[in-house]
Amino acid sequence: MSDEVLKLRGVSVRRETSLLLRNVDWTAHEDERWINHRPQRGGQDHLAQVAATVLYPTEGTVDVLGERLGDVDVFELRPGSA
């Protein structure tokens, strides 16, 4: 069994004419802790929303806890929502 909890491949988010994220690849493992710290808001907010399954990417794939976003009910993935 893999220890990957989050895997993004080729993730892009576009809203109308704005490209908010472009071609992001990121894998987070069970024993890792990540912080995304910048003084200004920007793409990192959208990346966090995709990782939290709040924002669906325009392109690419997102796997959370071994389940593909779009193939699973995201409420089953969120703690305390089942």
Secondary structure, DSSP 8 states (H G I E B T S, - for coil): ---EEEEEEEEEEEETTEEEEEEEEEEEETT-------SS-SHHHHHHHHHTTSS--SEEEEEETTEEBTTB-HHHHSTT--
